[in-house]
Amino acid sequence: MINAPGHSPRRRDRPSARIGLFFACIAALSATARVAFAQSTCVGQGQTAIFVAFSENAPDAVFKSDDGCLAGGGRGVGCCPGSVCRDCQDQINVVEVQGATVELAYFSCMCEACAVGTVQPLEAQTSCVPCPAGWFQDVTGQSACKPCPVGTFSTAIGNSIGCTSCGEGTSGTSSLEEYYAATTRNFRAPTTGDGSVFDGTLAATRCTPCPAGTYGGGAGEACRPCAAGYWSNKQARTCSPCPVGTYSTTTG
């Protein structure tokens, strides 16, 4: 519970009635929108989060939150990952509670889904973050971006349409440093599946030629090593048999 010194409650009753009035006030707010508390889960997309403050010295009182729609301190929780509170509104609601008229002051906001090309991995945020280069998101209301698939790349920030195919004999590549830079700041890696761990063939920002001894590439394909008895130059589409009088027992 949070002490709220200096605030005047909208209504005070006898101590014996405080607990009942407290929950009655909460029920009144809930009739207007979903009330979110620190011990509750986050508020989903399309739902309204309400932010109020309570005092342990006056359990019947509902105080207006000092920090608007910011979450924490027992004053409410914010929007779930994938959505944000963009427009915090100052509200007053007059309701009938146990036969008396009570004026409830609070802040509220509608939890809005992040647009395509943007995500929000955290709760209780006010803005979405664009997907970094090498990543994209083509669905609204998401908490993580998708990595460019094997054989593709993207240099765009806030990509909402997907990635560009690499040409034959080339494939998308990314570095561990790029992966950490993209997934340890405002953006977070997916918890499962592609992109949840580093893979140098995913989330590429460029295409590079297949090295000598490998072939393939192109959309959906990584460079693959030549089989034993075959060889290739750099950026090869296919491998060639070893010339007459030569041999190879290794792949690649």
DRENROKE-453280 format. One record per residue (C-alpha): y, x, z; residue in one letter. Coordinates in nm, 4 decimals, padded with zeros to 6 digits. Each point is the difference from the previous one (the first is absolute). Layout:
BEGIN
+----------+----------+----------+---+
!        v !        u !        w ! r !
+----------+----------+----------+---+
!        Y !        X !        Z ! A !
...
+----------+----------+----------+---+
//
This chain:
BEGIN
+----------+----------+----------+---+
!        v !        u !        w ! r !
+----------+----------+----------+---+
!  00.0000 !  00.0000 !  00.0000 ! M !
!  00.3590 !  00.1120 ! -00.0602 ! I !
!  00.2883 ! -00.0211 !  00.2425 ! N !
!  00.3126 ! -00.1288 ! -00.1694 ! A !
!  00.2936 !  00.0795 !  00.2312 ! P !
!  00.3340 ! -00.1413 ! -00.1015 ! G !
! -00.1460 ! -00.2910 ! -00.1935 ! H !
!  00.0557 ! -00.3604 !  00.1012 ! S !
! -00.2954 ! -00.2275 ! -00.0624 ! P !
!  00.0577 ! -00.3207 ! -00.1855 ! R !
! -00.1627 ! -00.2001 !  00.2760 ! R !
! -00.1322 !  00.0629 !  00.3531 ! R !
! -00.2188 ! -00.2354 !  00.2066 ! D !
! -00.1557 !  00.0013 !  00.3453 ! R !
! -00.2508 !  00.2864 !  00.0501 ! P !
! -00.2858 ! -00.2494 !  00.0164 ! S !
!  00.0836 ! -00.1173 ! -00.3543 ! A !
!  00.0612 !  00.3391 ! -00.1584 ! R !
! -00.3445 !  00.0694 ! -00.1371 ! I !
! -00.0313 ! -00.3436 ! -00.1534 ! G !
!  00.3411 !  00.0185 ! -00.1617 ! L !
! -00.0711 !  00.3483 ! -00.1305 ! F !
! -00.3047 ! -00.1137 ! -00.1933 ! F !
!  00.1740 ! -00.3175 ! -00.1072 ! A !
!  00.2787 !  00.2077 ! -00.1550 ! C !
! -00.2547 !  00.2089 ! -00.1829 ! I !
! -00.1698 ! -00.3123 ! -00.1309 ! A !
!  00.3374 ! -00.1248 ! -00.1225 ! A !
!  00.0627 !  00.3208 ! -00.1920 ! L !
! -00.3512 ! -00.0075 ! -00.1413 ! S !
!  00.0688 ! -00.3420 ! -00.1463 ! A !
!  00.2737 !  00.1584 ! -00.2119 ! T !
! -00.1751 !  00.3256 ! -00.0942 ! A !
! -00.2634 !  00.2410 !  00.1185 ! R !
!  00.0970 !  00.1841 !  00.3195 ! V !
! -00.1001 !  00.3670 !  00.0034 ! A !
! -00.0447 !  00.1980 !  00.3220 ! F !
! -00.0797 !  00.3638 !  00.0656 ! A !
! -00.3573 ! -00.0850 !  00.0995 ! Q !
! -00.0521 ! -00.2095 ! -00.3140 ! S !
! -00.1035 !  00.1078 ! -00.3459 ! T !
!  00.2541 !  00.0567 ! -00.2751 ! C !
!  00.1512 ! -00.2893 ! -00.1929 ! V !
! -00.1463 ! -00.0672 ! -00.3443 ! G !
!  00.1683 ! -00.0369 ! -00.3358 ! Q !
!  00.1868 ! -00.3246 ! -00.0449 ! G !
!  00.0168 ! -00.0636 !  00.3744 ! Q !
!  00.3072 !  00.0111 !  00.2213 ! T !
!  00.0210 !  00.2494 !  00.2846 ! A !
!  00.2110 ! -00.0964 !  00.3036 ! I !
!  00.1574 !  00.2596 !  00.2277 ! F !
!  00.1023 ! -00.0915 !  00.3535 ! V !
!  00.0129 !  00.1805 !  00.3365 ! A !
! -00.1363 ! -00.1005 !  00.3398 ! F !
!  00.0847 !  00.1074 !  00.3553 ! S !
! -00.2575 !  00.0326 !  00.2769 ! E !
!  00.2749 ! -00.0999 !  00.2434 ! N !
!  00.0540 ! -00.3275 ! -00.1815 ! A !
! -00.3266 ! -00.1029 ! -00.1655 ! P !
!  00.1446 ! -00.3349 ! -00.1032 ! D !
!  00.2776 !  00.1612 ! -00.2035 ! A !
! -00.0031 !  00.0809 ! -00.3693 ! V !
!  00.2521 !  00.2711 ! -00.0893 ! F !
!  00.1244 !  00.1044 ! -00.3372 ! K !
! -00.1397 !  00.3361 ! -00.1097 ! S !
!  00.2572 !  00.2805 ! -00.0031 ! D !
! -00.1538 !  00.1822 ! -00.2937 ! D !
! -00.0196 ! -00.2789 ! -00.2534 ! G !
! -00.3325 ! -00.0036 ! -00.1822 ! C !
! -00.1086 !  00.3478 !  00.1036 ! L !
! -00.3421 ! -00.0115 !  00.1616 ! A !
! -00.1073 !  00.1331 !  00.3369 ! G !
!  00.0855 ! -00.0274 !  00.3667 ! G !
! -00.1674 ! -00.3371 !  00.0439 ! G !
!  00.2499 ! -00.1592 ! -00.2370 ! R !
! -00.2329 ! -00.0789 ! -00.2831 ! G !
! -00.2037 !  00.1741 ! -00.2632 ! V !
!  00.0991 !  00.0515 ! -00.3597 ! G !
! -00.1528 ! -00.0749 ! -00.3346 ! C !
! -00.3476 !  00.1218 ! -00.0893 ! C !
! -00.0505 !  00.2968 ! -00.2349 ! P !
!  00.0717 ! -00.1015 ! -00.3574 ! G !
!  00.2961 ! -00.2163 !  00.1017 ! S !
!  00.3443 !  00.0588 !  00.1498 ! V !
!  00.2806 ! -00.1748 !  00.1861 ! C !
!  00.2968 !  00.0351 ! -00.2373 ! R !
!  00.2324 ! -00.2734 !  00.1252 ! D !
!  00.0353 ! -00.0330 !  00.3782 ! C !
!  00.1617 ! -00.3336 !  00.0868 ! Q !
!  00.1873 ! -00.0937 !  00.3186 ! D !
! -00.1403 ! -00.3372 !  00.1091 ! Q !
!  00.0739 ! -00.2696 !  00.2592 ! I !
! -00.2419 ! -00.2856 !  00.0499 ! N !
!  00.0737 ! -00.2972 !  00.2257 ! V !
! -00.3189 ! -00.1635 !  00.1263 ! V !
! -00.1162 ! -00.2471 !  00.2616 ! E !
! -00.2089 !  00.1721 !  00.2677 ! V !
! -00.1408 ! -00.1982 !  00.2949 ! Q !
!  00.2666 ! -00.2653 ! -00.0407 ! G !
!  00.2903 !  00.2456 ! -00.0196 ! A !
!  00.1957 !  00.1350 ! -00.2950 ! T !
! -00.0445 !  00.3758 ! -00.0315 ! V !
!  00.1841 !  00.2278 ! -00.2417 ! E !
! -00.2197 !  00.2865 ! -00.1189 ! L !
!  00.1678 !  00.3010 ! -00.1623 ! A !
! -00.2127 !  00.2434 ! -00.1941 ! Y !
! -00.0318 !  00.2103 ! -00.3138 ! F !
! -00.2460 ! -00.0763 ! -00.2772 ! S !
! -00.1008 !  00.1239 ! -00.3416 ! C !
! -00.2420 ! -00.0929 ! -00.2738 ! M !
! -00.2625 !  00.2672 ! -00.0682 ! C !
!  00.0350 !  00.0734 ! -00.3719 ! E !
! -00.2739 !  00.1640 ! -00.2078 ! A !
!  00.0729 !  00.3413 ! -00.1494 ! C !
!  00.0553 ! -00.0152 ! -00.3755 ! A !
! -00.2292 !  00.1704 ! -00.2506 ! V !
!  00.0637 !  00.3733 ! -00.0140 ! G !
!  00.0802 !  00.0059 !  00.3713 ! T !
! -00.1988 ! -00.0163 !  00.3239 ! V !
!  00.0492 !  00.0083 !  00.3751 ! Q !
! -00.2790 !  00.1597 !  00.2041 ! P !
!  00.1587 ! -00.0678 !  00.3405 ! L !
!  00.0732 ! -00.3072 !  00.2096 ! E !
!  00.3477 ! -00.1200 !  00.0935 ! A !
!  00.1927 !  00.1524 ! -00.2900 ! Q !
!  00.3105 ! -00.1189 ! -00.1841 ! T !
! -00.0613 !  00.1525 ! -00.3445 ! S !
! -00.2846 !  00.0890 ! -00.2338 ! C !
! -00.0541 !  00.3513 ! -00.1360 ! V !
! -00.0614 !  00.0834 ! -00.3684 ! P !
! -00.3301 !  00.1512 ! -00.1038 ! C !
!  00.0318 !  00.3762 ! -00.0592 ! P !
! -00.0750 !  00.1710 ! -00.3303 ! A !
! -00.3714 ! -00.0071 ! -00.0756 ! G !
! -00.0426 ! -00.3338 !  00.1755 ! W !
!  00.0659 ! -00.3646 ! -00.0917 ! F !
! -00.0311 ! -00.3532 !  00.1330 ! Q !
! -00.0308 ! -00.3032 ! -00.2277 ! D !
! -00.0549 ! -00.2604 !  00.2736 ! V !
!  00.2637 ! -00.1388 !  00.2378 ! T !
! -00.0222 !  00.0176 !  00.3787 ! G !
! -00.2016 !  00.3195 !  00.0300 ! Q !
! -00.0080 !  00.2677 !  00.2699 ! S !
! -00.1141 !  00.2903 ! -00.2211 ! A !
!  00.0425 !  00.1169 ! -00.3578 ! C !
! -00.2858 !  00.0711 ! -00.2400 ! K !
! -00.0584 !  00.3495 ! -00.1383 ! P !
!  00.0083 !  00.0519 ! -00.3758 ! C !
! -00.3664 ! -00.0107 ! -00.1114 ! P !
! -00.1885 !  00.2956 ! -00.1452 ! V !
!  00.1373 !  00.1059 ! -00.3386 ! G !
!  00.3427 ! -00.1582 !  00.0529 ! T !
!  00.3360 !  00.1029 !  00.1455 ! F !
!  00.3442 ! -00.1328 !  00.0927 ! S !
!  00.3355 !  00.1608 !  00.0783 ! T !
!  00.1718 ! -00.3296 !  00.0823 ! A !
!  00.1232 ! -00.0952 !  00.3467 ! I !
! -00.0696 ! -00.3618 !  00.0899 ! G !
! -00.2594 ! -00.0386 ! -00.2755 ! N !
! -00.1166 ! -00.3611 ! -00.0317 ! S !
! -00.1860 !  00.0025 ! -00.3317 ! I !
! -00.2644 !  00.2732 !  00.0217 ! G !
! -00.0406 !  00.3525 ! -00.1295 ! C !
!  00.0027 !  00.1717 ! -00.3412 ! T !
! -00.3201 !  00.1314 ! -00.1566 ! S !
! -00.0445 !  00.3723 ! -00.0547 ! C !
! -00.0955 !  00.1189 ! -00.3474 ! G !
! -00.3472 !  00.1252 ! -00.0907 ! E !
! -00.0637 !  00.3500 !  00.1248 ! G !
!  00.2381 ! -00.0518 !  00.2920 ! T !
! -00.0264 ! -00.1732 !  00.3360 ! S !
!  00.2268 ! -00.0977 !  00.2864 ! G !
!  00.0234 !  00.2451 !  00.2878 ! T !
!  00.1690 !  00.0008 !  00.3392 ! S !
!  00.0221 !  00.2480 !  00.2843 ! S !
! -00.0750 ! -00.0305 !  00.3693 ! L !
!  00.3666 !  00.0719 !  00.0729 ! E !
!  00.1057 ! -00.2910 ! -00.2223 ! E !
! -00.2494 ! -00.2289 !  00.1694 ! Y !
!  00.1272 !  00.0803 !  00.3482 ! Y !
!  00.3633 ! -00.0260 ! -00.1100 ! A !
! -00.0687 ! -00.3472 ! -00.1394 ! A !
! -00.2076 ! -00.1341 !  00.2908 ! T !
!  00.1593 !  00.1372 !  00.3175 ! T !
!  00.3598 ! -00.1218 ! -00.0288 ! R !
!  00.1093 ! -00.3597 ! -00.0632 ! N !
! -00.3188 ! -00.0723 ! -00.1917 ! F !
! -00.3544 !  00.0038 !  00.1399 ! R !
! -00.3276 !  00.0557 ! -00.1809 ! A !
! -00.2414 ! -00.2936 ! -00.0377 ! P !
! -00.2417 ! -00.0253 !  00.2910 ! T !
! -00.3037 ! -00.0262 ! -00.2282 ! T !
! -00.0927 !  00.0580 ! -00.3619 ! G !
!  00.1880 !  00.2020 ! -00.2622 ! D !
!  00.2856 !  00.1993 !  00.1486 ! G !
! -00.1218 ! -00.0199 !  00.3596 ! S !
! -00.0918 !  00.3699 ! -00.0193 ! V !
!  00.1256 !  00.2709 ! -00.2319 ! F !
! -00.1512 !  00.0102 ! -00.3485 ! D !
!  00.1657 !  00.2306 ! -00.2530 ! G !
! -00.0872 ! -00.2338 ! -00.2889 ! T !
!  00.1906 ! -00.2965 !  00.1519 ! L !
!  00.3718 ! -00.0713 !  00.0563 ! A !
!  00.0953 !  00.2433 ! -00.2767 ! A !
!  00.3578 !  00.0621 ! -00.1052 ! T !
! -00.0987 !  00.2023 ! -00.3077 ! R !
! -00.2844 !  00.0648 ! -00.2435 ! C !
! -00.1378 !  00.3512 ! -00.0385 ! T !
! -00.2349 !  00.1430 ! -00.2651 ! P !
! -00.3685 !  00.0114 !  00.0832 ! C !
! -00.0826 !  00.3642 !  00.0857 ! P !
! -00.2239 !  00.2102 ! -00.2219 ! A !
! -00.3628 ! -00.0841 !  00.0696 ! G !
!  00.0811 ! -00.3702 !  00.0454 ! T !
!  00.0681 ! -00.2928 ! -00.2326 ! Y !
!  00.0953 ! -00.3679 ! -00.0093 ! G !
!  00.2951 ! -00.1402 !  00.1840 ! G !
!  00.2014 ! -00.2949 ! -00.1169 ! G !
!  00.0382 ! -00.3395 !  00.1669 ! A !
! -00.2603 ! -00.0558 !  00.2697 ! G !
! -00.1558 !  00.3427 ! -00.0460 ! E !
!  00.0226 !  00.3275 !  00.1885 ! A !
! -00.0730 !  00.3328 ! -00.1678 ! C !
! -00.3746 !  00.0635 !  00.0096 ! R !
! -00.1821 !  00.3358 ! -00.0116 ! P !
! -00.1917 !  00.0941 ! -00.3108 ! C !
! -00.3767 ! -00.0009 !  00.0393 ! A !
! -00.2082 !  00.3185 ! -00.0044 ! A !
! -00.0201 !  00.1327 ! -00.3550 ! G !
!  00.3424 ! -00.1420 ! -00.0905 ! Y !
!  00.3575 !  00.1268 !  00.0242 ! W !
!  00.3589 ! -00.1089 ! -00.0657 ! S !
!  00.3529 !  00.1291 ! -00.0285 ! N !
!  00.2902 ! -00.1408 !  00.1982 ! K !
!  00.0871 ! -00.3672 ! -00.0630 ! Q !
! -00.3248 ! -00.0746 ! -00.1801 ! A !
! -00.1125 ! -00.3500 ! -00.0854 ! R !
! -00.3640 !  00.1100 ! -00.0268 ! T !
! -00.2132 !  00.3057 !  00.0740 ! C !
! -00.1620 !  00.2128 ! -00.2705 ! S !
! -00.3482 !  00.1576 ! -00.0041 ! P !
! -00.0166 !  00.3716 !  00.0714 ! C !
!  00.0052 !  00.1977 ! -00.3274 ! P !
! -00.3201 !  00.1380 ! -00.1469 ! V !
! -00.1169 !  00.3027 !  00.1937 ! G !
!  00.1801 ! -00.1009 !  00.3216 ! T !
! -00.0916 ! -00.2142 !  00.2949 ! Y !
!  00.1341 ! -00.1380 !  00.3273 ! S !
! -00.1919 ! -00.1159 !  00.3052 ! T !
!  00.2991 ! -00.1285 !  00.1961 ! T !
!  00.2025 ! -00.3179 ! -00.0249 ! T !
!  00.3706 !  00.0168 ! -00.0598 ! G !
+----------+----------+----------+---+
//
